[in-house]
Amino acid sequence: MIAGKRVALAVAAMLTAAAASAADYRIGPTPAWVKPVPFDSAAHPQADAANVAYGTRYDLIDDQVRLAPGSRARFHHVVSEAVTDKGIDDLSHREIEVDPGWETVVISQLDVIRGGKRVSRLRDVRVKVLQRERDLESRIYDGRKSVALDLPDIRVGDIVEFAYTRSGMNPVFQGHQVGDFDMQWQVPVAHLHRRLSSATSLDLRVAQLTGAAAPQVSRADGFDERTWDIVDVPGLHVEASVPGDYNPYPWIEWSDFASWGDVARWAERLYQAPARLSPALQAAVDDIARQSPDADARVVAVLRLVQQQVRYLGVEIGAGTHAPSAPDVVYARRWGDCKEKALLMVTMLRALGVDASPALVNTERHGDIAHDLPNAGSFDHAITRVRVDGADYWLDPTRSPQQGTLATVSQPDYARALVLDGRSAALTAMRANTAAAHSREVRIDVDSRAGFDQPVRLDVRTTYRGFSADMMRDQLGDGERADLQRRYLNFYAGSYAGIQVAAPFEVSDDTRANTVVVTEHYAVKNFWPADGQGARQAALHVPEIDNELRAPDEPIRTMPLSLHGPQAVREELRVQLPQAWPDRTLERTVSNDAFRLRKSLRIRDRVLTADYALEIGKDQVGAGAVAKLAADIGKAQDLLGDSLSTAHAGAESGGRTAWAVAGGACGLALTMAVLGWRRARKASRGPAPTDAASDAGPDTAANDSRQPLAA
């Protein structure tokens, strides 16, 4: 049996075992602890455009959570109306996501109100239980199921009232209580009700974040009651290209962890490196010890083994959302997710005498987690911190392929990490990457010495360094070089219409220096077209630099703008001319707090050289800085798009120099080229609001443990 089939059967067995451990759902009454929030359809105001989104009006979003030692339940209650045809589809389908390994679902209400008359559809609704595996494309199996309810005969003007309760606690949290409420979404909500009922014996901390309102507080029957009751919650539009760590939505968070140190102690019990290794794993460690005498080489050898020999696959079922499998098991089966690969790497390095620890991070929110209450749900990824000769290195065993020595290998920058070394009492600041760690250099050589009417030879030599080199290796590893060559050709066709491939591109990889060099070969017809006035004029392009200067989707904004920095791009254009021009030089610089562009242009000895250096020093700018950024990028664009004409090949005429400097298309913001493919990638976050940190809308209750370590 091939390895892939063995993996598939093993995963299927795990999913089956998890699914069999609890019922998918049942129909039953609303729990007695729930406080009713009535909805009076007779007093229902006329739906208006200001309170409608996507054809639906949300009249009530009601979430109530009950926390007690060893138990947790979440009641979710929503009332919504189909205002237009588009809203019919939304109301006709309801979906509840459940982890059958530890969670139960009780559906208590499904009513349709039409013309003031209420009818229960609970007994005749069509229900399907689906195992969606929403992250399957990322090779993550989580075992969760979707209880899907489809309502027939929903019409414009119908009001649907739906309620259910999810109960249970993932055993991986060892009784700890963490969770949150979202308090606003993109869509407006007429009435928002949140209630947190927690046993007084729980040492629970509750925080209002991003401007969330304070609750009404009371105590009754041994429970602390916190209630938020808000009417006419407006929709909040998230502007395009906001940073991943920016969240304008108010939210409530709770946790019974006293400190980040307590979170670390909880996680360390899950990330125990074994005292003894299996014979196979010990043999691998011994082999590295023989071949790599110093700590630097051993770290790199273990990193490459885990990256290359243990493929990525996550089975995030039950406790598997946060608890890694044993390193011996992961090495034997040769697959694992981020937390399993991180623990395997730590285990091997410690056996080799290297100081190594797992580290928990958030790949999207980065340093924003420092604003959270200490809790186990702030992280979505696990990496490894290695300490050699007093220096810290942050290494990600899920990245592949990576090359370089310990000094040159690219390292992630997630701003804050919780290091599981037995001593951490707070989040640790990670070393911030500089532009040099993500850089590339482009040299374009144009040989037009054969004459104005002859095709020119155009060679492009691109040197990728650090993370850029990793990205390039990843693309080359796909084996689709013909497709990559086609993309390269079409990229340059935007600058030179008559371009053709003269020879396939070549690749040179310096694994120690962690650089990849790609050399492309083209021929360009009509490089010197006639200008209609008896002269020849060549357009001189620097497409890599030009590709970095782009307008944002929303330049008029109130929210920060994401930049794809830090990074550095240098592009040099060298043109061998068919005749002599007078010697000339030009130096220009445009600077901004976020970027700097330097241009140097020179003609000497029948050679024109244009050298551009762009450095983006930040990953974002505040809304108040966007106007200046836009103006400065406009100035930078004016330095691009040079041309050289034979009309001025002699002495200066009319005060004009030997070249004409023509501005390119005006750009207003920085974006990054997708490395290797050379296409601009816009950084825009989807505007759909979420309940907690799930991808659900406002009418879907989310998990209280927000982030599984599945990335």
C-alpha positions as CSV (number, residue, x, y, z in Angstrom):
1,M,0.0,0.0,0.0
2,I,1.4,3.4,-0.9
3,A,2.1,6.0,1.8
4,G,-0.7,8.3,0.6
5,K,-3.3,5.6,0.9
6,R,-2.0,4.7,4.4
7,V,-2.3,8.4,5.5
8,A,-5.9,8.6,4.0
9,L,-7.0,5.5,5.8
10,A,-5.4,6.7,9.1
11,V,-7.2,10.1,8.8
12,A,-10.5,8.4,7.9
13,A,-10.2,6.2,11.0
14,M,-9.6,9.2,13.2
15,L,-12.5,11.1,11.8
16,T,-14.8,8.1,12.2
17,A,-13.8,7.6,15.8
18,A,-14.4,11.3,16.6
19,A,-17.8,11.3,14.8
20,A,-19.0,8.3,16.7
21,S,-18.3,9.8,20.2
22,A,-21.4,12.1,20.3
23,A,-24.7,12.7,18.6
24,D,-24.7,15.3,15.9
25,Y,-27.8,17.2,17.1
26,R,-31.2,16.8,18.8
27,I,-34.3,18.8,19.1
28,G,-35.2,20.0,22.6
29,P,-36.3,22.9,24.8
30,T,-34.4,26.1,25.5
31,P,-32.2,25.6,28.6
32,A,-33.7,26.9,31.8
33,W,-30.7,29.2,32.5
34,V,-31.4,31.3,29.3
35,K,-33.2,34.6,29.9
36,P,-35.7,35.1,27.1
37,V,-35.3,38.1,24.8
38,P,-38.7,38.4,23.2
39,F,-39.3,39.6,19.7
40,D,-42.7,41.2,19.0
41,S,-43.5,40.9,15.3
42,A,-46.5,43.1,15.7
43,A,-44.2,46.0,16.9
44,H,-41.7,45.2,14.2
45,P,-40.8,48.4,12.4
46,Q,-41.0,48.7,8.6
47,A,-37.7,47.5,7.1
48,D,-35.8,50.3,5.6
49,A,-32.7,50.6,3.4
50,A,-30.5,51.9,6.2
51,N,-31.0,48.7,8.2
52,V,-30.7,46.2,5.3
53,A,-27.7,44.4,4.0
54,Y,-27.6,41.8,1.2
55,G,-31.4,41.7,1.1
56,T,-31.7,40.8,4.8
57,R,-32.6,42.8,8.0
58,Y,-31.1,41.4,11.2
59,D,-33.8,42.3,13.9
60,L,-32.2,40.5,16.8
61,I,-28.8,38.8,17.5
62,D,-28.9,37.2,21.0
63,D,-26.0,35.2,22.4
64,Q,-25.9,33.9,26.0
65,V,-23.0,32.0,27.5
66,R,-23.2,30.0,30.7
67,L,-19.8,29.1,32.4
68,A,-19.4,26.8,35.4
69,P,-16.5,24.7,36.6
70,G,-16.1,22.0,34.0
71,S,-18.9,23.1,31.8
72,R,-19.8,25.6,29.1
73,A,-22.9,26.2,27.0
74,R,-23.7,28.9,24.4
75,F,-27.2,29.8,23.4
76,H,-27.6,31.4,20.0
77,H,-30.8,33.2,19.0
78,V,-31.4,35.2,15.8
79,V,-34.4,36.9,14.2
80,S,-34.0,38.1,10.6
81,E,-36.2,39.2,7.7
82,A,-36.1,38.7,4.0
83,V,-36.5,42.2,2.6
84,T,-35.7,41.4,-1.0
85,D,-35.3,38.4,-3.2
86,K,-31.6,38.2,-2.3
87,G,-32.5,37.8,1.4
88,I,-34.6,34.7,0.7
89,D,-31.6,32.6,0.1
90,D,-30.0,33.7,3.4
91,L,-33.1,32.9,5.4
92,S,-33.8,29.6,3.7
93,H,-30.6,28.0,5.0
94,R,-29.3,27.7,8.5
95,E,-26.0,26.0,9.5
96,I,-24.5,25.0,12.8
97,E,-20.9,23.8,13.0
98,V,-20.2,21.2,15.7
99,D,-17.2,19.2,16.9
100,P,-18.8,15.8,17.6
101,G,-15.8,14.7,19.7
102,W,-16.8,16.9,22.6
103,E,-19.8,19.1,21.7
104,T,-23.6,18.6,21.6
105,V,-26.2,20.7,19.8
106,V,-29.8,21.1,20.8
107,I,-32.1,23.0,18.3
108,S,-34.9,24.6,20.2
109,Q,-36.7,27.0,17.8
110,L,-37.3,27.5,14.1
111,D,-40.3,29.7,13.4
112,V,-41.5,31.5,10.3
113,I,-43.6,34.6,10.8
114,R,-45.7,35.6,7.8
115,G,-48.4,38.3,7.9
116,G,-48.2,38.4,11.7
117,K,-48.9,34.6,12.0
118,R,-46.2,32.4,13.6
119,V,-45.7,28.8,12.4
120,S,-43.0,26.4,13.8
121,R,-41.0,24.6,11.1
122,L,-38.9,22.7,13.6
123,R,-40.5,19.3,13.0
124,D,-40.6,19.3,9.2
125,V,-37.4,21.1,8.3
126,R,-35.0,19.2,6.1
127,V,-31.8,18.5,8.0
128,K,-28.5,17.2,6.7
129,V,-25.3,16.5,8.6
130,L,-22.3,17.2,6.5
131,Q,-18.6,16.7,7.1
132,R,-17.3,19.7,5.2
133,E,-13.6,19.8,6.1
134,R,-13.4,23.4,5.2
135,D,-9.6,23.5,5.4
136,L,-9.0,20.4,3.3
137,E,-7.2,22.4,0.6
138,S,-4.7,23.3,3.3
139,R,-4.3,19.6,4.2
140,I,-6.1,20.1,7.6
141,Y,-8.7,17.7,8.8
142,D,-10.7,18.9,11.8
143,G,-13.5,16.4,12.1
144,R,-16.1,19.1,12.6
145,K,-19.6,18.6,11.1
146,S,-22.2,21.1,9.8
147,V,-25.8,20.6,10.7
148,A,-27.5,22.2,7.7
149,L,-31.2,23.1,7.9
150,D,-33.0,24.0,4.6
151,L,-36.4,25.7,4.9
152,P,-38.9,25.5,1.9
153,D,-41.3,28.2,0.9
154,I,-39.5,31.4,2.2
155,R,-40.9,34.6,0.7
156,V,-40.0,38.3,0.8
157,G,-41.4,39.7,4.0
158,D,-41.0,36.5,6.0
159,I,-39.4,36.7,9.4
160,V,-37.4,33.6,10.6
161,E,-36.6,33.1,14.3
162,F,-34.0,30.4,15.0
163,A,-32.3,29.3,18.2
164,Y,-30.0,26.5,19.4
165,T,-27.6,25.7,22.2
166,R,-24.1,24.2,21.9
167,S,-22.6,22.6,25.0
168,G,-19.3,21.0,25.9
169,M,-15.7,21.8,26.5
170,N,-12.7,20.7,24.5
171,P,-10.6,18.6,26.9
172,V,-7.4,20.1,25.6
173,F,-8.2,23.3,27.6
174,Q,-8.1,21.3,30.9
175,G,-11.1,23.2,32.3
176,H,-10.0,26.7,31.4
177,Q,-12.7,29.1,30.2
178,V,-11.9,31.4,27.3
179,G,-14.1,33.0,24.7
180,D,-15.4,36.2,23.2
181,F,-18.4,38.1,21.7
182,D,-18.3,40.3,18.7
183,M,-20.2,43.5,19.1
184,Q,-20.5,44.8,15.5
185,W,-20.3,43.6,11.9
186,Q,-20.4,44.9,8.4
187,V,-24.1,44.5,8.4
188,P,-26.4,46.5,10.7
189,V,-28.3,44.9,13.5
190,A,-31.5,46.4,15.0
191,H,-31.1,44.8,18.4
192,L,-27.9,43.2,19.9
193,H,-28.1,41.2,23.1
194,R,-25.1,39.6,24.8
195,R,-25.1,37.9,28.2
196,L,-22.2,36.2,30.0
197,S,-23.3,34.2,33.0
198,S,-20.3,32.8,35.0
199,A,-20.1,31.0,38.3
200,T,-18.7,33.2,41.0
201,S,-16.2,30.5,41.8
202,L,-14.5,31.1,38.5
203,D,-11.7,33.7,38.6
204,L,-12.9,35.1,35.3
205,R,-11.5,38.3,33.7
206,V,-13.6,40.2,31.2
207,A,-12.3,43.0,28.9
208,Q,-14.0,45.4,26.5
209,L,-11.8,45.8,23.5
210,T,-11.7,48.3,20.6
211,G,-14.2,50.6,22.2
212,A,-16.8,48.0,23.2
213,A,-19.4,49.2,25.8
214,A,-19.3,48.2,29.4
215,P,-21.9,45.7,30.6
216,Q,-24.6,45.9,33.1
217,V,-23.4,43.8,36.1
218,S,-25.3,41.8,38.6
219,R,-25.1,38.7,40.7
220,A,-27.7,36.0,41.4
221,D,-27.8,32.4,42.5
222,G,-24.0,32.0,42.6
223,F,-23.5,33.5,39.1
224,D,-22.0,36.8,38.0
225,E,-24.2,38.3,35.2
226,R,-22.8,40.6,32.6
227,T,-25.3,41.9,30.0
228,W,-24.9,44.1,26.9
229,D,-28.2,45.3,25.3
230,I,-27.7,47.6,22.4
231,V,-30.2,48.8,19.7
232,D,-29.5,50.1,16.2
233,V,-25.9,48.8,15.8
234,P,-24.7,50.3,12.5
235,G,-22.8,48.3,9.9
236,L,-19.1,49.0,9.8
237,H,-17.3,48.9,6.4
238,V,-13.6,47.8,6.6
239,E,-11.6,49.7,4.0
240,A,-9.5,48.0,1.4
241,S,-5.9,47.0,2.2
242,V,-6.0,47.4,6.0
243,P,-3.2,45.6,7.9
244,G,-3.9,42.1,9.1
245,D,-3.4,43.2,12.7
246,Y,-6.0,45.9,12.4
247,N,-9.5,45.2,13.8
248,P,-11.9,48.1,14.0
249,Y,-14.8,46.0,15.4
250,P,-15.5,46.2,19.1
251,W,-15.5,42.9,21.0
252,I,-15.7,41.4,24.4
253,E,-13.1,38.8,25.6
254,W,-13.0,36.6,28.7
255,S,-10.4,34.3,30.2
256,D,-9.6,32.7,33.5
257,F,-5.9,32.6,32.8
258,A,-4.2,35.0,35.2
259,S,-1.2,35.8,33.0
260,W,0.7,34.8,29.9
261,G,2.9,32.8,32.2
262,D,-0.2,30.7,33.2
263,V,-1.0,30.2,29.5
264,A,2.6,29.0,28.9
265,R,2.4,26.5,31.8
266,W,-0.9,25.2,30.3
267,A,0.7,24.8,26.8
268,E,4.0,23.3,28.1
269,R,2.1,20.3,29.5
270,L,1.0,19.6,25.9
271,Y,4.5,20.2,24.4
272,Q,6.5,17.7,26.4
273,A,9.6,16.4,24.7
274,P,10.2,12.7,25.5
275,A,13.1,11.8,27.7
276,R,13.9,8.8,25.4
277,L,13.6,8.7,21.7
278,S,12.5,5.8,19.6
279,P,15.3,3.8,17.8
280,A,14.4,5.4,14.5
281,L,14.4,9.0,15.8
282,Q,17.5,8.4,17.8
283,A,19.3,7.1,14.7
284,A,18.4,10.3,12.8
285,V,19.7,12.4,15.7
286,D,23.0,10.4,15.8
287,D,23.4,10.8,12.1
288,I,23.1,14.5,12.3
289,A,25.5,14.6,15.3
290,R,28.2,12.7,13.2
291,Q,27.8,14.9,10.2
292,S,27.4,18.3,11.9
293,P,30.0,19.0,14.6
294,D,28.8,22.5,15.6
295,A,25.5,23.9,16.8
296,D,24.9,26.1,13.8
297,A,25.1,23.2,11.3
298,R,23.0,20.9,13.6
299,V,20.2,23.5,13.8
300,V,20.0,23.8,10.0
301,A,20.2,20.0,9.5
302,V,17.3,19.4,11.8
303,L,15.3,22.2,10.2
304,R,15.8,20.8,6.8
305,L,15.0,17.2,7.9
306,V,11.7,18.3,9.5
307,Q,10.8,20.6,6.6
308,Q,11.6,18.1,3.8
309,Q,11.0,14.6,5.3
310,V,7.9,15.3,7.3
311,R,5.2,16.5,5.1
312,Y,2.5,18.9,6.3
313,L,-0.8,17.3,7.3
314,G,-3.0,18.3,10.2
315,V,-5.6,16.2,12.0
316,E,-7.2,18.8,14.2
317,I,-9.8,16.6,16.0
318,G,-10.8,17.2,19.7
319,A,-7.7,17.8,21.7
320,G,-5.7,17.7,18.5
321,T,-6.7,21.3,17.9
322,H,-3.9,22.3,20.3
323,A,-2.1,19.2,21.5
324,P,0.6,17.8,19.3
325,S,1.2,14.0,18.7
326,A,4.3,12.5,20.2
327,P,7.5,13.2,18.2
328,D,8.2,9.5,17.7
329,V,4.8,9.0,16.1
330,V,5.2,12.1,13.9
331,Y,8.6,11.0,12.7
332,A,7.5,7.4,12.1
333,R,4.5,8.4,10.0
334,R,6.4,11.3,8.3
335,W,3.5,13.8,8.5
336,G,2.3,16.4,11.0
337,D,1.0,19.9,11.4
338,C,2.7,23.0,12.7
339,K,2.7,22.1,16.4
340,E,3.8,18.5,15.7
341,K,6.7,19.6,13.4
342,A,7.7,22.3,15.9
343,L,7.8,19.7,18.8
344,L,9.7,17.2,16.7
345,M,12.3,19.8,15.8
346,V,12.6,20.9,19.5
347,T,13.0,17.2,20.6
348,M,15.8,16.5,18.1
349,L,17.6,19.7,18.9
350,R,17.5,19.2,22.6
351,A,18.9,15.7,22.0
352,L,21.7,17.3,20.2
353,G,22.4,19.7,23.1
354,V,20.9,22.8,21.5
355,D,18.6,25.1,23.4
356,A,15.3,25.0,21.6
357,S,11.7,25.6,22.6
358,P,8.3,25.7,20.9
359,A,6.8,29.2,20.4
360,L,3.2,30.1,19.8
361,V,2.3,33.0,17.4
362,N,-0.5,34.5,15.4
363,T,0.2,34.7,11.7
364,E,-2.4,37.4,11.0
365,R,-2.7,39.5,14.1
366,H,1.0,39.6,14.9
367,G,1.7,42.0,17.7
368,D,-2.0,42.8,18.2
369,I,-2.3,39.8,20.5
370,A,-0.5,41.8,23.2
371,H,-3.9,43.6,23.7
372,D,-5.7,40.4,24.4
373,L,-6.4,39.0,27.9
374,P,-3.9,36.2,28.5
375,N,-5.7,33.2,27.0
376,A,-5.1,30.0,25.0
377,G,-7.0,31.1,22.0
378,S,-4.8,33.9,20.8
379,F,-2.5,31.7,18.7
380,D,-2.9,30.0,15.3
381,H,0.6,28.7,14.6
382,A,3.6,27.1,16.3
383,I,7.2,27.7,15.4
384,T,10.6,27.1,17.1
385,R,12.9,29.4,19.0
386,V,16.5,28.3,19.0
387,R,19.2,30.0,21.1
388,V,22.8,29.6,19.9
389,D,25.7,31.5,21.5
390,G,23.2,33.9,23.2
391,A,21.4,34.8,20.0
392,D,17.8,33.9,19.3
393,Y,16.6,32.4,16.0
394,W,13.0,32.0,15.0
395,L,12.6,29.0,12.7
396,D,9.4,27.7,11.0
397,P,9.6,23.9,10.3
398,T,6.5,24.1,8.1
399,R,8.2,26.3,5.6
400,S,9.8,24.6,2.6
401,P,12.1,24.7,0.9
402,Q,14.6,26.8,2.9
403,Q,18.3,27.1,2.4
404,G,21.2,29.0,3.9
405,T,23.2,28.8,7.1
406,L,21.8,29.7,10.4
407,A,23.0,33.3,9.8
408,T,21.4,33.5,6.3
409,V,18.2,31.4,6.6
410,S,15.1,33.6,6.5
411,Q,13.2,33.9,9.7
412,P,9.5,34.8,10.3
413,D,8.4,38.0,12.0
414,Y,5.1,37.7,13.8
415,A,6.1,40.4,16.3
416,R,5.1,38.5,19.5
417,A,5.5,34.9,20.6
418,L,4.8,32.9,23.7
419,V,7.9,30.8,24.2
420,L,7.3,27.4,25.9
421,D,10.6,27.1,27.7
422,G,9.4,26.7,31.3
423,R,10.3,30.3,32.2
424,S,8.2,32.6,30.1
425,A,6.0,35.0,32.1
426,A,5.0,37.3,29.2
427,L,4.9,37.5,25.4
428,T,8.4,37.8,23.8
429,A,9.2,40.4,21.1
430,M,10.5,38.7,18.0
431,R,13.3,40.2,16.0
432,A,11.8,42.4,13.3
433,N,12.9,41.7,9.7
434,T,14.6,44.4,7.8
435,A,14.2,45.3,4.1
436,A,17.5,43.4,3.4
437,A,15.9,40.1,4.6
438,H,13.4,40.4,1.8
439,S,15.2,41.8,-1.2
440,R,15.9,41.3,-4.9
441,E,18.2,42.9,-7.4
442,V,17.4,43.1,-11.2
443,R,19.9,43.8,-13.9
444,I,18.5,44.4,-17.4
445,D,21.0,44.4,-20.2
446,V,20.0,45.7,-23.6
447,D,22.4,45.4,-26.6
448,S,21.3,47.6,-29.5
449,R,24.7,48.1,-31.0
450,A,23.6,46.3,-34.2
451,G,21.6,49.4,-35.2
452,F,18.3,51.2,-34.8
453,D,16.4,48.9,-37.2
454,Q,17.7,45.6,-35.8
455,P,16.2,43.5,-33.0
456,V,18.0,44.0,-29.7
457,R,19.1,41.4,-27.2
458,L,17.5,41.9,-23.7
459,D,18.8,39.8,-20.8
460,V,17.4,40.0,-17.3
461,R,19.3,38.8,-14.3
462,T,17.4,38.7,-11.0
463,T,19.0,37.9,-7.7
464,Y,16.6,36.9,-4.9
465,R,17.8,37.0,-1.3
466,G,16.5,35.7,2.0
467,F,12.7,35.2,2.0
468,S,12.6,36.2,-1.7
469,A,14.9,33.3,-2.5
470,D,12.6,30.9,-0.5
471,M,9.6,32.1,-2.5
472,M,11.5,31.6,-5.8
473,R,12.6,28.1,-4.8
474,D,9.0,27.3,-4.0
475,Q,7.9,28.3,-7.4
476,L,10.7,26.5,-9.1
477,G,9.9,23.4,-7.1
478,D,6.5,23.1,-8.8
479,G,8.4,22.0,-12.0
480,E,6.2,24.2,-14.2
481,R,9.1,26.2,-15.8
482,A,7.3,26.5,-19.1
483,D,4.4,28.2,-17.3
484,L,6.8,30.4,-15.4
485,Q,8.6,31.4,-18.6
486,R,5.2,32.4,-20.1
487,R,4.4,34.6,-17.1
488,Y,7.8,36.3,-17.3
489,L,7.4,36.9,-21.0
490,N,4.0,38.5,-20.6
491,F,5.2,40.6,-17.7
492,Y,7.9,42.2,-20.0
493,A,5.4,42.4,-22.9
494,G,3.8,45.2,-21.0
495,S,6.9,47.2,-21.6
496,Y,8.1,45.9,-24.9
497,A,5.5,44.9,-27.4
498,G,7.9,43.1,-29.8
499,I,9.5,40.8,-27.2
500,Q,10.2,37.1,-27.7
501,V,12.0,34.4,-25.8
502,A,15.5,34.0,-27.2
503,A,16.4,31.1,-24.9
504,P,15.0,29.4,-21.8
505,F,15.7,31.1,-18.4
506,E,18.5,29.7,-16.3
507,V,18.7,29.2,-12.5
508,S,21.6,29.3,-10.1
509,D,21.1,28.5,-6.4
510,D,23.7,29.4,-3.8
511,T,22.3,27.5,-0.8
512,R,24.8,28.8,1.7
513,A,24.4,32.4,0.9
514,N,20.6,31.8,0.5
515,T,20.4,33.5,-2.9
516,V,18.7,32.4,-6.2
517,V,19.7,33.9,-9.5
518,V,17.3,33.7,-12.5
519,T,18.6,34.8,-15.9
520,E,16.2,35.4,-18.7
521,H,17.0,35.9,-22.4
522,Y,14.8,37.8,-24.8
523,A,14.9,39.5,-28.2
524,V,12.9,42.7,-28.9
525,K,11.9,43.9,-32.3
526,N,11.5,47.6,-33.0
527,F,13.2,48.7,-29.8
528,W,13.9,52.1,-31.6
529,P,10.6,53.0,-33.3
530,A,10.4,56.0,-35.5
531,D,8.7,59.0,-33.8
532,G,7.1,60.3,-37.0
533,Q,9.5,63.3,-37.2
534,G,12.5,61.5,-38.7
535,A,14.0,60.5,-35.4
536,R,14.2,57.2,-33.4
537,Q,13.1,57.1,-29.8
538,A,13.4,54.2,-27.3
539,A,11.2,53.9,-24.2
540,L,13.4,52.8,-21.2
541,H,11.4,50.8,-18.6
542,V,12.2,49.5,-15.1
543,P,9.2,47.3,-14.7
544,E,10.1,45.8,-11.3
545,I,10.3,49.2,-9.7
546,D,7.2,50.5,-11.6
547,N,5.3,47.4,-10.4
548,E,5.9,48.4,-6.8
549,L,4.1,51.8,-7.1
550,R,0.3,51.3,-7.3
551,A,-2.8,53.1,-6.2
552,P,-4.8,51.8,-3.3
553,D,-8.4,50.7,-3.9
554,E,-9.5,53.3,-1.4
555,P,-7.0,56.3,-1.1
556,I,-9.5,58.4,0.8
557,R,-9.6,56.5,4.1
558,T,-10.0,56.6,7.9
559,M,-8.2,53.3,8.5
560,P,-4.5,52.4,8.2
561,L,-3.0,51.2,4.9
562,S,-1.1,48.0,4.6
563,L,2.3,48.0,2.8
564,H,4.2,44.9,1.9
565,G,7.4,45.9,3.6
566,P,9.9,45.8,4.8
567,Q,11.5,44.9,1.5
568,A,14.2,46.2,-0.9
569,V,14.2,46.2,-4.7
570,R,17.1,47.4,-6.8
571,E,16.8,47.6,-10.6
572,E,19.5,48.5,-13.0
573,L,19.0,49.1,-16.7
574,R,22.1,49.1,-19.0
575,V,21.6,49.9,-22.7
576,Q,24.4,49.7,-25.2
577,L,23.6,52.3,-27.7
578,P,23.9,52.2,-31.6
579,Q,25.6,55.6,-31.7
580,A,27.2,58.1,-29.4
581,W,25.3,60.5,-27.2
582,P,26.8,63.3,-25.1
583,D,27.9,62.3,-21.6
584,R,25.2,63.2,-19.1
585,T,24.4,62.4,-15.4
586,L,21.2,62.7,-13.3
587,E,20.6,62.0,-9.6
588,R,17.2,62.2,-8.0
589,T,15.8,60.9,-4.6
590,V,12.2,60.8,-3.3
591,S,11.9,60.1,0.5
592,N,9.0,59.3,2.7
593,D,8.7,57.9,6.2
594,A,7.5,54.6,4.6
595,F,9.8,54.4,1.5
596,R,12.8,55.8,-0.3
597,L,13.5,55.8,-4.1
598,R,16.9,56.7,-5.4
599,K,17.5,57.2,-9.1
600,S,20.9,57.5,-10.9
601,L,21.0,57.9,-14.7
602,R,24.2,58.3,-16.8
603,I,25.3,58.2,-20.4
604,R,29.0,57.6,-21.1
605,D,31.0,55.8,-23.8
606,R,27.8,54.9,-25.8
607,V,26.3,53.2,-22.7
608,L,23.2,54.4,-20.8
609,T,22.9,53.2,-17.2
610,A,19.8,53.8,-15.1
611,D,20.0,52.6,-11.5
612,Y,17.0,52.6,-9.2
613,A,16.9,51.5,-5.5
614,L,13.6,51.3,-3.7
615,E,13.3,50.5,0.0
616,I,10.0,50.0,1.7
617,G,10.7,50.3,5.4
618,K,7.3,49.7,6.9
619,D,4.5,47.2,6.7
620,Q,1.8,49.9,7.2
621,V,1.0,53.6,7.6
622,G,-1.7,55.3,9.5
623,A,-4.7,56.8,7.8
624,G,-3.4,60.3,8.4
625,A,-0.2,59.6,6.5
626,V,-1.8,58.2,3.4
627,A,-2.2,61.6,1.7
628,K,1.5,62.4,2.0
629,L,2.4,58.9,0.9
630,A,0.2,59.3,-2.1
631,A,1.9,62.6,-3.1
632,D,5.4,61.2,-2.6
633,I,4.7,58.1,-4.7
634,G,3.4,60.4,-7.4
635,K,6.8,62.2,-7.3
636,A,8.5,58.8,-7.4
637,Q,6.5,57.8,-10.4
638,D,7.6,61.0,-12.2
639,L,11.1,59.6,-12.1
640,L,10.1,56.5,-14.0
641,G,9.5,56.0,-17.7
642,D,12.6,57.6,-19.4
643,S,13.0,57.8,-23.1
644,L,16.0,58.4,-25.4
645,S,15.6,60.1,-28.7
646,T,18.1,60.5,-31.6
647,A,16.6,64.0,-32.0
648,H,18.8,65.0,-29.1
649,A,21.7,62.7,-29.7
650,G,24.0,65.7,-30.6
651,A,24.6,68.8,-28.5
652,E,21.9,70.1,-26.3
653,S,19.1,71.9,-28.1
654,G,16.7,74.4,-26.7
655,G,17.9,73.6,-23.2
656,R,16.8,70.0,-23.4
657,T,19.2,67.2,-22.4
658,A,20.2,64.2,-24.3
659,W,17.2,62.2,-22.9
660,A,13.6,63.1,-22.2
661,V,12.3,62.1,-18.8
662,A,8.7,61.1,-19.1
663,G,6.5,60.3,-16.1
664,G,4.7,56.9,-16.0
665,A,1.2,56.3,-14.8
666,C,0.6,58.0,-11.5
667,G,0.5,55.7,-8.5
668,L,-0.8,56.4,-5.0
669,A,0.3,53.5,-2.8
670,L,2.9,50.7,-2.5
671,T,2.2,47.1,-3.2
672,M,4.5,44.2,-3.5
673,A,5.2,42.1,-6.6
674,V,4.4,38.4,-6.1
675,L,7.9,37.1,-6.3
676,G,8.8,35.1,-9.4
677,W,5.4,35.7,-11.0
678,R,6.0,39.5,-11.1
679,R,2.4,40.4,-10.7
680,A,1.2,43.1,-8.2
681,R,-0.7,41.6,-5.2
682,K,-3.2,43.8,-3.6
683,A,-3.4,43.5,0.2
684,S,-7.1,43.7,1.0
685,R,-8.8,41.9,3.8
686,G,-12.3,40.6,3.2
687,P,-14.9,43.0,4.7
688,A,-17.3,40.4,6.0
689,P,-17.7,40.8,9.7
690,T,-17.1,37.8,12.0
691,D,-18.6,36.5,15.2
692,A,-15.5,35.9,17.5
693,A,-12.7,34.9,15.2
694,S,-14.5,32.5,13.0
695,D,-15.6,33.1,9.4
696,A,-19.2,33.1,10.4
697,G,-21.6,35.9,10.0
698,P,-23.6,37.7,12.8
699,D,-26.3,35.0,12.8
700,T,-23.8,32.2,13.5
701,A,-22.4,31.4,17.0
702,A,-18.7,30.9,17.1
703,N,-16.4,28.6,19.1
704,D,-15.3,30.1,22.4
705,S,-11.7,28.7,21.9
706,R,-10.9,31.0,18.9
707,Q,-7.7,29.7,17.3
708,P,-6.8,26.1,16.6
709,L,-3.0,25.6,16.1
710,A,-3.5,24.3,12.6
711,A,-1.7,26.8,10.5
